[in-house]
Each structure stands twice: as structure tokens, then as C-alpha cells.
Amino acid sequence: MDFKQIAKEVLEIEANELLSASKKLGKEIEKAIEMISKLKGKLIITGVGKSGLIAAKIAATLASTGTSSFFIHPTEAMHGDLGMIGKDDGVLAISFSGESEELIKLLPHIKRFDIPLVAMARSKNSTLGRYADVFLSIDVSKEACPLNTAPTSSTTLTLALGDALGVCLMKKRGFKKEDFASFHPGGSLGKKLFVKVKDIMQTSELPICDETTPMKEAIATMSEGRLGNVLITDRTGALKAILSDGDVRRALLSEGFSLNHPALGYAGKNPKIIDDKNILASDALKIVEQHKIQILAITDKDKKIKGVLHIHHLIEAGIK
């Protein structure tokens, strides 16, 4: 049995159904966007079985992209959770057949409170379709299941249509990546847009020597600091150079090297610094990558050291 070919056929069937649905989209999608965007309250999404699973995912997508939304199971709604739906809310109900018993029982109560209803079903003539203020078709000509029974193409279309609603609403609201990040502060985008240098830089136990410190003491300070670098300051305490572990290795191979010589003579005299601890950590990472260095010194405008930012600090913070 050629499973590769079977898998290919499944993907092609579902892709064709999505393409076919895209060509059939009409004014109803615009009505749905307009209705949802004007809600003063939340969009409650409901469905049973596999439609319920898809509904929960759509609710999560909308909630993370600026549309206040949550999933509610029709049965739970009938046993008390209906009180979670307010007069300013709207409902998106999903049922492929449009006849799911648990969902149908809920519809009269939704309409009794004059709550706007968007329906996703196979037929507008279904019970769900007839109750709806806005109807979005999720009809498919063929399920990917070889028996043409298990929800496959239809659930894929429903999920994709939910994504389409989410994207349209993002466009409608002018939703930006900064807004998305604010809903995902722990995600990589949130970290990229909100974590600042001051949030992750090291400010204590810094490996610092002055310009007269001999090499042997600087190496000891480097070992104690565990950053592979030593910050060297001038008489006023301003940063003058950075001695890296690479500088030490090169010094050991240089002619006339002595552990008693000042470390300053072997250090990099033009260290990369940031004099604004409020810049984004992601921007600091760009500097690190551009100059292929391990450490950035954080200073004030007078080059007085306030902290250090090592590449390991960035990695541990999840800055990419």
C-alpha cells in the first residue's frame, strides 16, 4: 500500500476544497466581519464534537489577535453557562450538519435575548442556518476520508474560515505585531518587542580592573567573574578597554609577554558599549551578532559602567 500517495491525495483533496470555498466567498463574510467588529462585548464560539474542538481553536486565535472571545460548550450553556453570554455579546455557532441537538436547543435562548448569531454549517436551510443573522457555508464536495464520512475536509475548511475571520478582524482593527506581542508577553515575539537591556543585564559582581592592573590579576578577575572578559577602567572609572579570553590567549603567544605587564596593553581599546539600558534586548543582540562578540558593556553617557550583557544572558532570556 502506497501511504505516501494516500497522504498526498488527502492533502490535495483538502487543498482543493479550500480553493473551491475561497472562490465562493460572498458578502456574508463581510457581514460577519462588520457584525463582530461592532460588538461591544465578547464573541462566544460554540460547537459540539469535532466542531467544538475547531470552535475552541478559533476562539483562541481570535482572543490572541484582538477579538475578545471564548469557547462555551452548548450543553454547559444550557446548564448555567448561558449566563456568561451578555446582551452586548455575539455568538458564532458551528455545526456541519446544522442540526446538532445540543446546539439547536441553545438557539432559541440566544435569539430570545436578541444576541447576534453567525453560523457555520453545510446548508443555510438547516435549523442553525435559519436561525442565523449571518451564514457562512462550510459545505464540501468531498471529505478526505475514504468513506466520505469522517470530518476531514469539512473541519479543515472550518478551521481555515476561522483563521480568515481572525485575519480580517486584525486588518479591520489595524492590529499590529506590538499588539500581538502584548497578548503573548512570554512568547518569542513578546520578548523581542518588550524585554529591554536593563531587564537582563548583570549589574553585580562585575569583573572590573583599572588600567594599572597587571595581567596576572586581570586573569584572576576574569576567572572569578565567569564571563570570559574583564572590563578595564581609567582613573575616573570610565570604561577604557575590555580584555577577553581570546586576548589572553593571543597575549600568551606574543613575544615578550609577561604576567606582570598591565592587562591594558593586551586588551581591546575600542569596546562595544551601550549607553542606554532602555534599548530592546533584541537590538543589543544585533550588535553582538554584527561584531561577533560575547559581551557588551552597559554604561552611562560618561562611560561609567552600569552593567554587562553577555550573549549567554540573551540566550537564557530567550532573545532570538
Buried (B, 14 or more C-beta within 10 A) or exposed (E): EEEEEEEEEBEEBBEBBBEBBEEEEEEBBEBBBEBBBEBEEBBBBBBBBBBBBBBBBBBBBBBBBBBEBBBBBBBEBBEEBBEEBEEEBBBBBBBBBBBBEBBBEBBEEBBEEEBBBBBBBBBBEBBBBBBBBBBBBBBBEBBBBEEEEEBBBBBBBBBBBBBBBBEBBBEBEEBEEEBBBBBBEEBEBBBBBBBBBBBBBBEEEBBBBBBEBBBEBBBBBBEEBEBBBBBBBBEEEEBBBBBBBEBBEEBEEEEEBEEEBBBBBBBBEEBBBBBEBEBBBBBBBEBBEEEEBBBBBBBEEEBEBBBBBBBBBBEEBBBE
